[in-house]
Amino acid sequence: AAAPTFDASVFEVLLATGSGAGLVVSPAGVFAGPELAAVITADGVDTAVLTPTVLSSLDPVALAGLVTVITAGEACPAELVRSWAPGRR
């Protein structure tokens, strides 16, 4: 979920391509919440790199197909980890 000009985007591109996966880029203006959840669901995303702020805007129950969640960019509160951890890596 990083802009291509941001250094963290290199990690996201290498994560996808290095594992032989596809890379889903959300449409312009879609950063969080129900709009991002719709992209994740429609494109069958199963691994995501998200900031804790973005992750907190999503429903872990509704996104059961998202099985690998990587948080970066800021501290991740323990309660957010607890809500997303069951059944995920």
C-alpha positions in Angstrom: 0.0 0.0 0.0 3.0 2.3 -0.5 3.5 4.7 -3.4 5.9 3.5 -6.0 8.2 6.4 -5.0 8.4 5.3 -1.4 11.2 3.0 -0.4 8.9 0.5 1.3 7.3 -0.2 -2.1 10.4 -2.0 -3.2 9.9 -4.5 -0.4 6.3 -5.0 -1.5 7.3 -5.6 -5.1 10.1 -8.0 -4.2 7.8 -9.9 -1.8 5.3 -10.5 -4.5 7.6 -11.2 -7.4 10.2 -13.1 -5.4 7.5 -15.5 -4.2 5.9 -15.9 -7.7 2.8 -14.1 -6.6 0.8 -11.4 -8.3 1.0 -7.8 -7.1 -2.3 -6.0 -6.6 -2.2 -2.2 -6.6 -5.2 -0.5 -5.2 -6.8 2.1 -7.4 -6.0 5.8 -6.9 -7.7 7.1 -3.8 -8.3 3.7 -2.2 -6.2 3.6 1.0 -8.3 2.0 3.7 -11.7 1.0 5.0 -14.5 -0.7 3.0 -13.0 0.4 -0.3 -9.7 -1.3 0.4 -11.5 -4.4 1.8 -13.5 -4.6 -1.5 -10.2 -4.6 -3.5 -8.7 -7.3 -1.2 -11.8 -9.4 -1.6 -12.3 -8.9 -5.3 -8.7 -9.6 -6.2 -8.3 -12.6 -3.8 -5.5 -11.0 -1.9 -4.1 -13.5 0.7 -1.0 -11.5 1.8 -0.8 -7.8 2.5 1.7 -5.3 3.9 -0.3 -2.6 5.8 0.3 0.0 8.4 -1.5 -0.6 11.7 -3.6 2.4 11.0 -4.9 0.9 7.7 -5.2 -2.5 9.3 -7.4 -1.0 12.0 -9.8 0.2 9.4 -10.5 -3.3 8.1 -12.6 -6.1 9.5 -10.6 -9.3 10.2 -13.7 -11.5 10.1 -14.8 -10.1 6.7 -11.3 -10.7 5.3 -10.8 -14.3 6.3 -9.0 -14.9 3.0 -6.2 -12.5 4.1 -4.0 -15.1 5.8 -0.6 -13.4 5.9 -0.6 -9.9 7.3 2.6 -7.8 7.7 2.4 -4.5 9.5 5.0 -1.9 9.1 5.7 1.8 9.4 4.4 2.4 12.9 4.0 0.6 16.2 1.2 -2.0 16.1 -1.0 -2.1 19.2 -1.3 -5.4 21.0 -5.1 -5.3 20.7 -4.8 -5.0 16.9 -2.5 -8.0 16.8 -5.0 -10.0 19.0 -7.9 -9.2 16.7 -6.1 -10.2 13.5 -3.9 -13.1 14.7 -6.3 -16.0 14.9 -5.9 -18.2 11.8 -3.2 -15.9 10.3 0.5 -15.6 9.9 
